[in-house]
């Protein structure tokens, strides 16, 4: 995989509703994200749309919300509308392969963002955060804050998304070196704040003395924090997140979230559209390597003021 380090994205993207729908077939880029209720995916769609429009295209943004059937229908719509390219955050590493193949067979280049599919050679590019690097970055910070000891729980993302296992494995690689850190439980909360809250409530009831939480994304971490606060168990508990969402940044400022690992979604969402534009105009790839990794950054109380826009940390 090609590794691409973050470059600063200094301008905030205008906030506007995400909408699906037909547009003029000429110069259309169809952008399909997961769920814009999550600020991460909202930003992904808005940055891609703004970049496409800056380059002179019409752009639509639609959401599959993790459902492969909806994703397939949205790809059909893009084909019917004669899209020049599709920017897709795939719903499922295996289940999205068919939708990508369908678009490619229709002559539409596909550029994947944020999540991978388990087949190479279909998409023109797969642009994702360097999740292994980011997980190690977060775990090292988390271990330092825990002092290398204590009873902790882990929140795991959606198992159909390869990012969930990559982050969890990255955590384990670091944490396993500290025998005094005892994992009480690992719970699947599917990237969701409400599930994180509910699972944390159950864990608090079943276990005394939880001293730390490490989560695969910010939404699950924030749900865990809400449950800890409700139970009066927040004091002294180290909670770590992953994404770099605006709510996570606010929680860091409030002294509730210890850190978050920022995924440069604003960078690779823009880059995917620019690579699509290059391919549309030249028939050639801007970056030869299909799978491209973008390094993550650590946000703590020390540098949180450098967070200048959603998912942007100025250097």
Secondary structure, DSSP 8 states (H G I E B T S, - for coil): -EEE------S-------------STTEEEEEES-TTSHHHHHHHHHHHHHHHHTT-EEEEEE-TT-HHHHHHHHHHHHHTT-SEEEE--S-TTTTHHHHHHHHHTT-EEEEESS--S-SSSSSEEEEE-HHHHHHHHHHHHHHHHTT-EEEEEEE--TTSHHHHHHHHHHHHHHTT-TTEEEEEEEE-TT-HHHHHHHHHHHHHH-S---EEEESSHHHHHHHHHHHHHTT--TT-EEE--B--HHHHHHHHTTS--BEEE--HHHHHHHHHHHHHHHHHHSS-SSS-SEEEE--EEE-TTTGGGEEETTEE--
